[in-house]
Amino acid sequence: MNYYDRSLDALMHAYGRYNVTFDHGDGIHLYDVNQKEYIDFFSGIGVNSFGYNYPAYVEAMEKQLHRLMHISNYFNTVETIEAAECVKKATKLDKVFFTNSGAESTEGALKLARKYYYQKHGKADSEIISLNHSFHGRTTGSVKLTGNAHYQEAFGPLIEGVKYANINDLESVKALISEKTAAIIVEPVQGEGGVYVCTKEFLTGLRILCDEKDIALILDEVQCGMGRTGTIMTYFQYDILPDILCLAKGIGAGFPMGAFVANKKFAAAMEPGDHGSTYGGNPMAGQACRTVFKILEETKMLDHVQDISEYLIEKLDDLKDKYSCIKERRGLGLMIGLEFDRPVKDIVQTCLDNGLIVVMAGANVIRMLPPFITTEKDVDQAIAILDQAIEKNI
Ligand SMILES: *Cc1c(COP(=O)(O)O)cnc(C)c1O
């Protein structure tokens, strides 16, 4: 059997996987088992910010592997304390809880907001407002926050009390607010839903609304955070702070990790015994996280993210001018969507065949999440492959 058939045989069929089996990566390139080279403009869903085999990251993790991998949260390690201090400083929030994934971060944020409400009202009947086309994870709590009925249908009964408003429609949020509203959860840039960017008016409006009503503003920056959009957190481009923040993906840059982070007011609701995770923030994860912050700071990589984003956007807008089937280019920093007037499946497949990894976000949108180390030359090569793939499939 070939690798693809073996994967179908042994792995549960929960993903529509591409027929490619990777062997290793270096820089922004991936190599499959036949040593064919691919430009990776997807970064493992926006995780591998530094591409593959980034020397400072590999060195730090290698050393940690020898020293200490895991001890549980009954004890401290310097790595995890320093990682939390890095997150505190970067987010301008106060307390950090480390998780292993994005879904656990949104679950944790949900529990924290509910606990705050419970302490305030003395009853556990809170409601949460989320957005249509949002994505917050796949567990039975986080999938309910995810505004996509298709992901929920077969798995009920899910948690109660979640309502869905529309992105960039403040009135639609206001219409759902009640005495029971404990939190509003929003991705500043919706990732899986098709790369839709919140307007400044919308996010600042939510901030004011949450302040007025003492509701937790939860920002899910699992995909758009950690420098992906050109600032360490996307909300700094909106001049607001969340009450609770969800992180994952880029926070470990390849090591499975996440966090939810809160300001003093909401963090105070959490008491010993309320929440836990065996692995969450173990010393390997702590080392990954603090190393990510160290690299970002020492290399001033986010300046480069902003520059290379401008270059990429310019090239994509040229493509948009060239092909009338491209309806819109959206996104911030290195989180970009290209919406077509038709399904993009074949274009994405041709790109893959020709050595460029991009993926879909919804049937008509091509999504790109290139590594932060992408150069102008890489962009030129990627655009040439994309150009050919569009040409071939329209
Ligand atoms: C990926 C993602 C999640 C879920 O993260 P997992 O690590 O897959 O559980 C949650 N929220 C957003 C915005 C995401 O992009």
The ligand as an ORCA input file, in Angstrom:
! r2SCAN-3c Opt
* xyz 0 1
  C      -7.618     26.971     15.078
  C      -8.516     27.816     15.860
  C      -9.098     27.358     17.051
  C      -8.967     25.933     17.533
  O      -7.641     25.600     17.776
  P      -7.230     24.042     17.950
  O      -5.806     24.112     18.376
  O      -7.430     23.391     16.607
  O      -8.132     23.455     18.970
  C      -9.850     28.255     17.795
  N     -10.024     29.524     17.381
  C      -9.484     29.985     16.232
  C      -9.687     31.406     15.855
  C      -8.725     29.145     15.423
  O      -8.208     29.600     14.281
*
